[in-house]
Amino acid sequence: MQRSQKDVEYDFDGRTSDSSGVQGSGDLRDSGGVQGRAGLQGQSEAELTAAIAREEFEVWYQPQVDMRTGAIFGAEALVRWRHPRRGLLLPASFLPALERRGLMPAVDQEVLRLVCKDAKEAKRSGIPFGPVSVNLSRLHAGRGEMRCAEEYAGSLCPDFLGEDAADRNELLFDRNELLFELTETAREKEEDQEIRQFARKLQDEGFRIAMDDYGMGSSTLKMLCQIPFDILKLDRYFVNRIGDAKSETILRSTISMAKELGMEVVAEGVERRRQIGFLLEAGCRLAQGYYYARPLRKARYLRYRQEDRHLPEVRK
């Protein structure tokens, strides 16, 4: 499956950054101390592979919020690279290089490993954690990668399922705590079939799946017919155009269709009160975006969950 422009500019570590490294709203403004696109597109495969081996990638969490109450109901797991010389890096500076060198599945698996680790920590401390969504839409370059994905979808990682059968029978956290996002942009018939098989594998393992970037690919409705998605994520492209009559008609009909199909709807890139009012009126109650919270370090996210924090925070 092909990566979308949103992933390069907006995904993973969230949106933009201030000088503290906390991410913002998606247009790379106010980048502060975090580097963006420039300077890393020529990274060698050896350096990128070494970065994975040295565990230089880290996960931040962007809260997903019930717009009716401001209560946090989960998060999306987002990745950054803490480069030993350049500091904390935005995904735009390294995702294209990872894709070109076929290393995205390895980064996906590293993100999954870290999410499982964080979930274990939260459970031991009695802190709510999920559901947390992990994006697997980068597993796109052929059957080999899909087989690789299926292998760790079945066994995931020891942190999640445990080392032996006894651990498997007593999961360290419930499977409802973790879900997977897939992008609906297969380009070839073979890829389309692999994606369907992969989605079924995830659901057979007891996980929910979400369609990410809804409306941005060429096969949206076809994928909805073929795969029983549990969640539909409205792309920020449409959310950002609330106020335009045509865009609002599309959003209303999409939300209504998703509800008829039994899917939850999550709006991405929510930044303004007007968007919230429209989305609630249209029947969408769940959202993530800069209006509510920038992506958070693990410790801050867990503190918010422990304190039952409601968003947005009052800004002084």
GILIN-V329930 format. One record per residue. N is the residue number from 1. OMEGA is omega as a letter, one per 20 degrees, with the letter a starting at -180 (999 if undefined). BURIAL is 1 if it has 24 or more other ideal C-beta (glycine too) atoms within 12 Angstrom, else 0. Layout:
N,OMEGA,BURIAL  N,OMEGA,BURIAL
This chain:
1,a,1  2,r,1  3,r,1  4,r,1  5,r,0  6,a,1  7,a,1  8,a,1  9,a,1  10,a,1  11,r,1  12,a,1  13,r,1  14,a,1  15,a,1  16,a,1  17,r,1  18,a,0  19,r,0  20,a,0  21,r,1  22,a,1  23,a,1  24,b,1  25,r,1  26,a,1  27,r,0  28,r,1  29,r,0  30,a,0  31,r,1  32,a,0  33,a,0  34,a,1  35,a,1  36,a,1  37,a,0  38,r,0  39,a,0  40,a,1  41,a,0  42,a,0  43,a,1  44,r,0  45,a,0  46,a,0  47,r,1  48,r,1  49,r,0  50,r,0  51,r,1  52,a,1  53,a,0  54,r,0  55,r,0  56,r,1  57,a,1  58,a,1  59,r,1  60,a,1  61,r,1  62,a,1  63,r,1  64,a,1  65,r,1  66,a,1  67,a,1  68,a,0  69,a,0  70,a,1  71,r,0  72,r,1  73,a,1  74,a,1  75,r,1  76,r,1  77,a,1  78,a,1  79,r,1  80,r,1  81,r,1  82,a,1  83,a,1  84,r,0  85,a,0  86,r,0  87,a,0  88,a,1  89,r,1  90,a,1  91,r,1  92,a,1  93,a,1  94,a,1  95,r,1  96,r,1  97,r,1  98,r,1  99,a,1  100,a,0  101,r,1  102,a,0  103,a,1  104,r,1  105,r,1  106,r,1  107,r,1  108,a,1  109,r,1  110,r,1  111,r,1  112,r,1  113,a,1  114,r,1  115,r,1  116,r,1  117,a,1  118,r,1  119,r,1  120,r,1  121,a,0  122,a,1  123,r,1  124,a,0  125,a,0  126,a,0  127,r,1  128,a,1  129,a,1  130,j,1  131,r,1  132,a,1  133,r,1  134,a,1  135,r,1  136,a,1  137,r,1  138,r,1  139,a,1  140,a,1  141,r,1  142,a,0  143,r,0  144,r,0  145,r,1  146,r,1  147,r,0  148,r,1  149,a,1  150,a,1  151,a,0  152,r,1  153,a,1  154,a,0  155,a,0  156,r,1  157,a,1  158,r,0  159,a,1  160,a,1  161,a,1  162,a,0  163,a,0  164,a,0  165,r,0  166,r,0  167,a,0  168,a,0  169,r,0  170,a,0  171,a,1  172,r,1  173,a,1  174,a,0  175,r,1  176,r,0  177,a,1  178,r,1  179,a,1  180,r,1  181,r,1  182,r,1  183,a,1  184,a,1  185,r,1  186,a,1  187,a,0  188,r,0  189,a,0  190,r,0  191,a,1  192,r,1  193,a,0  194,r,1  195,r,1  196,r,1  197,r,1  198,r,1  199,r,1  200,r,0  201,r,1  202,a,1  203,r,0  204,r,0  205,r,1  206,a,0  207,r,1  208,r,1  209,a,1  210,r,1  211,r,1  212,r,1  213,a,1  214,r,1  215,a,1  216,r,1  217,a,1  218,a,0  219,a,1  220,a,1  221,r,0  222,a,0  223,r,1  224,r,1  225,a,0  226,a,0  227,r,1  228,r,0  229,r,1  230,a,1  231,r,1  232,a,1  233,r,1  234,a,1  235,a,1  236,r,1  237,a,1  238,r,1  239,a,1  240,a,1  241,r,0  242,a,1  243,r,0  244,a,0  245,a,0  246,r,0  247,r,1  248,r,0  249,r,0  250,a,1  251,r,1  252,a,1  253,r,0  254,r,1  255,r,1  256,r,0  257,a,1  258,r,1  259,r,0  260,r,0  261,r,0  262,a,0  263,r,1  264,r,1  265,r,1  266,r,1  267,r,1  268,r,1  269,r,1  270,a,1  271,a,1  272,r,1  273,a,0  274,r,0  275,a,1  276,r,1  277,r,0  278,a,1  279,r,1  280,r,1  281,a,0  282,r,1  283,r,1  284,a,1  285,a,1  286,a,1  287,r,1  288,a,1  289,a,1  290,r,1  291,a,1  292,a,1  293,r,1  294,r,1  295,a,1  296,r,1  297,a,1  298,a,1  299,a,0  300,r,1  301,a,1  302,r,1  303,r,0  304,a,1  305,r,1  306,a,0  307,a,0  308,a,0  309,r,1  310,a,0  311,j,1  312,r,1  313,r,0  314,a,0  315,a,0  316,999,0
